[in-house]
Amino acid sequence: MNASRYLSKRSSALAVPPPTVLTVSPASGSVAGGTSVTVTGTNFSGASNVRFGANAAISFTVTSDTRITAIAPPGTGTVQVTVTTPAGISSQFVTYAYTQVTGPVLSSVSPASGPAAGGTTVTLTGSGLSNATAVRFGSTVATSFTVVSDAQVTAVAPAGSGAVQITVTTPGGTSNGVTYTYGSVPVVSSVSPNQGPVFGGNTVILTGSNFSGATAVTFGTATATSFTVDSPTRISAVVPPGAAGAVQITVTGPGGTSAPGATYFYLAAPVLTGVTPASGPLSGGTTVTLTGSHFLNATAVRFGAVAASFTVVSDTRITAVAPPAATAGAVQVTITAPGGTGGDLTYEYLAAPVLTALSPATGPASGGEIVTLTGSGFARTTSVRFGTVTAAFTVVSDTALTAVAPPGPPGPVGITVTTPGGTSPALTYSRVLPPTI
């Protein structure tokens, strides 16, 4: 019976082998201790002690039967790491080296600024960053951070204000600081001028606040062609092309992007659909009605290269006085407005008609005589007059027309021909009484 109990106890003891240590990570740390070390192996359940040489770990946690995390105590040199359980002490010669850790050094941060609300991911470069335990923006701990390498750490900026020093802490100490600036969100209060052509290219002045360090200016979704920060309260920007209509201007800076606050209007170029009348004399002075669209705030009306006086009646109508011209012919009529210059219709300058001969040159006072007029510029004749009396007429060609002499008192009377180009000099037609018996 006693022998049976002895064998049972011996079998139970043999069923749980002692722990085995296979690796430690990291395999080195500061002589000051405090490094978190992961110990991997087997049979760690029930571990009662973890030692670094002769010194017990500051603390340890058995994560699983094969994994323990321990905080290294202070020490020197290279020591064996052992784990103790009820089944015994590990015997593998897995070592941990105590080193004189140099403190971390920071050389730069990118980007070096961000919004007061935080959330910007920054990249810290330097040396000795491998075992970083904390990243701080001033006295505030970073929202999170990731050790990329011994020379690089990324961190998410917490909320803050003003300029602060970023530091990295490792078991070797705390680094020098690099400056990070919390910026205020830009505010755009006005834009001048607040309108322009759809093809852009004009320069506008933005006024507001917190413009220093601005990185972008947008008109709706389009980025400004270029811009210059003149001061913390002023930006000069070249407008990009856009579609006709209203857009909001925003400015992006270290503090973020401004809320919508200034409206810019893209204006379509004037469209000219009608010119009435479409012709007039070389002397000018004809009142011409222009019809179309986008005429509001028009700044110029030109007949060819010559500016005309004009009145904007509505967005679709302008009245203009045709200026004089030196030579006959058609010229392009254009309208200039904040949206640009438009117009592809013409106005024709006409020379006054010239009357060179009448046949016959005399006729009865009772009228009814058909008179043939020869000369030039007759194609657009609007009236033929015998003195002040209008006569019926027929245009035969640009150089000939016939007219029916109206009745009138005996004697000479001047015949004139009128066209949109003016009125011809008169030729004399004589009325005579019929012979008496």
Secondary structure, DSSP 8 states (H G I E B T S, - for coil): -HHHHHHHHHHHHHTS---EEEEEESSEEETT---EEEEEEE--TT--EEEETTEE-SEEEEEETTEEEEE--S--SEEEEEEEETTEE-----EEEEE-----EEEEEES-EEETT---EEEEEEES-TT--EEEETTEE-SEEEEEETTEEEEE--S--EEEEEEEEETTEE---EEEEEE---EEEEEES-EEETT---EEEEEEE--TT--EEEETTEE-SEEEEEETTEEEEE-----SEEEEEEEEETTEE--S-EEEEEE---EEEEEES-EEETT---EEEEEEE--TT--EEEETTEE-EEEEEETTEEEEE----SS-EEEEEEEEETTEEEEEEEEEEE---EEEEEESSEEETT---EEEEEEE--TT--EEEETTEEEEEEEEETTEEEEE-----SEEEEEEEEETTEE---EEEEEE-----
